[in-house]
């Protein structure tokens, strides 16, 4: 792939053109990734799906933590009531 400003060949990695020094636009970087690795979109989609599934378990853990906190508060409340009643 060539630089859209000066026409020089672009390296496979890097964010600037080695000839003119201008930044490679994001849309051109995306095209380069897809040309270098045709399965790049598939990898990206798999990683995104894994991230979403990991964030779902975080929500479940937060809910479990809230349930444990409520149970502890109820137990402490019962203990306080029992102590007050016995005195």
Backbone bond lengths (Angstrom), bond angles and torsions (degrees), N, CA, C in turn:
res aa  C-N    CA-C-N  psi(-1)  N-CA   C-N-CA  omega(-1)  CA-C   N-CA-C  phi
1 X - - - 1.436 - - 1.522 107.68 -
2 X 1.316 115.45 146.16 1.457 121.20 -176.87 1.523 111.23 -111.55
3 X 1.331 115.14 154.95 1.461 122.00 177.11 1.520 108.88 -63.50
4 X 1.308 117.07 135.14 1.463 119.14 -178.32 1.532 111.87 -79.75
5 X 1.342 117.03 -7.23 1.464 120.68 179.37 1.527 112.17 -96.32
6 X 1.359 115.76 -46.88 1.470 118.19 -175.93 1.529 113.49 -115.92
7 X 1.342 117.61 -13.43 1.461 120.78 177.87 1.520 114.65 87.44
8 X 1.326 118.42 0.64 1.464 121.17 -179.93 1.529 110.11 -72.35
9 X 1.336 115.07 152.70 1.467 120.14 177.89 1.525 108.89 -67.05
10 X 1.327 115.51 135.85 1.466 121.09 -178.50 1.517 110.55 -95.26
11 X 1.341 117.47 145.97 1.463 120.13 175.40 1.529 109.70 -72.16
12 X 1.326 115.38 161.57 1.465 118.33 -179.24 1.518 111.33 -71.22
13 X 1.326 117.77 -26.46 1.457 121.42 176.95 1.514 108.75 -124.16
14 X 1.302 115.17 157.09 1.452 119.74 177.72 1.512 110.63 115.44
15 X 1.308 115.42 157.11 1.450 120.13 -175.39 1.509 113.90 -109.48
16 X 1.364 117.72 -0.21 1.459 119.91 179.92 1.521 110.07 -130.17
17 X 1.312 114.39 155.51 1.465 121.17 176.73 1.523 107.93 -75.47
18 X 1.336 118.83 132.57 1.468 120.13 -179.46 1.531 112.30 -70.34
19 X 1.329 117.56 -18.91 1.463 120.60 -176.92 1.527 111.95 -89.33
20 X 1.331 117.45 -55.45 1.473 120.16 -175.63 1.530 112.65 -99.40
21 X 1.341 117.88 -15.69 1.461 121.21 177.37 1.511 114.72 81.01
22 X 1.323 117.30 4.41 1.468 119.70 179.52 1.522 110.40 -78.71
23 X 1.333 114.12 152.27 1.471 120.45 178.28 1.527 109.91 -66.88
24 X 1.337 115.63 141.58 1.460 120.83 175.54 1.520 106.86 -82.07
25 X 1.344 118.50 123.84 1.470 120.52 -178.76 1.529 111.36 -60.89
26 X 1.341 115.79 150.89 1.467 121.10 -177.14 1.527 111.67 -59.26
27 X 1.339 117.92 -39.79 1.458 119.07 -179.05 1.526 110.94 -64.78
28 X 1.322 117.50 -34.06 1.456 120.59 178.15 1.532 110.47 -72.35
29 X 1.352 117.82 -34.96 1.464 120.55 176.51 1.520 110.30 -63.64
30 X 1.341 116.11 -40.10 1.464 120.15 179.48 1.521 110.32 -63.04
31 X 1.324 116.80 -43.30 1.467 120.78 178.74 1.523 109.95 -62.22
32 X 1.346 116.70 -40.77 1.468 120.26 179.23 1.524 110.84 -62.11
33 X 1.339 117.32 -43.36 1.472 120.12 179.63 1.520 110.35 -61.53
34 X 1.325 116.05 -43.16 1.463 119.40 -178.35 1.521 111.37 -67.14
35 X 1.344 117.77 -34.81 1.461 120.64 178.03 1.527 111.38 -70.84
36 X 1.345 116.23 -39.63 1.457 119.76 -178.91 1.521 112.18 -71.89
37 X 1.320 116.88 -36.14 1.462 121.39 -178.45 1.531 108.88 -138.09
38 X 1.332 117.51 97.58 1.458 120.56 -176.99 1.535 113.70 -59.56
39 X 1.327 117.62 -23.12 1.461 120.27 -179.42 1.521 112.25 -90.21
40 X 1.339 117.86 9.78 1.464 121.17 -176.95 1.522 111.66 -58.02
41 X 1.329 117.22 -43.32 1.472 120.07 179.17 1.525 110.85 -61.28
42 X 1.328 116.70 -38.87 1.466 120.29 179.40 1.532 110.25 -65.10
43 X 1.332 117.54 -43.29 1.468 121.11 177.80 1.529 110.50 -61.56
44 X 1.342 115.84 -44.46 1.464 120.39 -179.64 1.522 110.48 -60.78
45 X 1.336 116.68 -42.89 1.461 120.19 -179.61 1.524 111.06 -65.35
46 X 1.332 117.62 -39.37 1.463 120.79 178.32 1.519 110.74 -64.73
47 X 1.329 117.09 -43.32 1.462 120.60 179.55 1.516 110.83 -64.98
48 X 1.319 117.36 -38.88 1.459 120.88 178.48 1.525 110.09 -64.73
49 X 1.334 116.90 -41.35 1.464 120.29 178.95 1.521 110.63 -64.48
50 X 1.348 117.38 -39.75 1.465 120.26 178.45 1.526 110.37 -65.15
51 X 1.334 117.54 -39.08 1.461 120.73 179.57 1.525 110.35 -64.74
52 X 1.336 116.03 -42.77 1.468 119.10 -179.85 1.520 110.84 -64.65
53 X 1.335 117.85 -39.39 1.466 119.15 179.92 1.522 110.35 -68.67
54 X 1.327 117.74 -34.40 1.464 120.50 177.77 1.520 110.47 -67.29
55 X 1.328 117.38 -38.15 1.460 119.32 -179.63 1.526 110.79 -71.07
56 X 1.325 117.93 -26.68 1.465 119.57 176.10 1.522 110.99 -66.17
57 X 1.331 117.63 -38.37 1.461 119.22 179.36 1.521 110.55 -68.60
58 X 1.325 117.45 -29.02 1.462 120.07 176.33 1.520 110.13 -62.98
59 X 1.323 117.71 -39.21 1.460 121.21 177.57 1.518 111.55 -65.19
60 X 1.323 115.89 -39.45 1.463 119.82 178.12 1.523 110.56 -66.18
61 X 1.328 117.25 -39.65 1.464 120.81 178.47 1.525 111.04 -65.27
62 X 1.320 117.06 -38.49 1.463 120.04 178.78 1.527 110.21 -64.81
63 X 1.319 116.58 -41.21 1.466 119.96 179.15 1.522 110.63 -64.88
64 X 1.319 117.15 -41.06 1.466 121.54 177.86 1.522 110.37 -62.83
65 X 1.341 116.98 -41.51 1.455 120.93 178.14 1.521 112.11 -61.73
66 X 1.321 116.76 -39.98 1.466 120.36 177.69 1.528 111.12 -64.89
67 X 1.329 116.20 -40.50 1.470 119.62 179.31 1.526 110.57 -63.70
68 X 1.319 117.01 -41.68 1.471 120.45 179.20 1.520 110.15 -64.31
69 X 1.335 117.49 -41.81 1.467 120.86 179.15 1.525 110.99 -62.05
70 X 1.319 117.50 -41.22 1.469 121.07 179.11 1.522 110.32 -65.09
71 X 1.343 117.10 -42.82 1.462 120.35 179.30 1.530 110.77 -62.76
72 X 1.324 117.97 -40.52 1.460 121.10 178.02 1.522 110.99 -64.12
73 X 1.321 117.25 -41.82 1.466 120.09 178.39 1.526 111.51 -62.98
74 X 1.322 117.34 -40.93 1.464 121.11 178.47 1.524 109.66 -63.86
75 X 1.347 117.63 -43.78 1.465 120.09 179.90 1.526 111.08 -64.14
76 X 1.328 118.46 -42.11 1.454 121.36 178.02 1.523 110.03 -63.15
77 X 1.330 116.67 -40.87 1.464 120.47 177.17 1.521 112.07 -60.78
78 X 1.324 117.23 -42.63 1.464 121.48 179.26 1.529 109.76 -64.86
79 X 1.323 117.14 -42.34 1.461 120.48 179.32 1.527 110.44 -62.43
80 X 1.330 117.99 -42.86 1.465 121.61 178.96 1.523 110.27 -62.53
81 X 1.301 117.31 -42.63 1.484 120.76 178.91 1.506 110.22 -63.11
82 X 1.321 118.12 -44.20 1.473 121.63 -179.59 1.529 109.98 -62.96
83 X 1.319 118.18 -43.57 1.465 121.55 -179.28 1.539 110.04 -63.93
84 X 1.314 116.95 -42.78 1.468 120.66 -179.29 1.526 110.31 -66.00
85 X 1.326 117.75 -39.52 1.473 121.67 -177.91 1.539 111.14 -68.80
86 X 1.324 117.60 -33.23 1.470 119.24 -177.26 1.517 111.74 -78.50
87 X 1.305 119.51 -18.07 1.471 121.26 179.70 1.464 110.65 -87.24
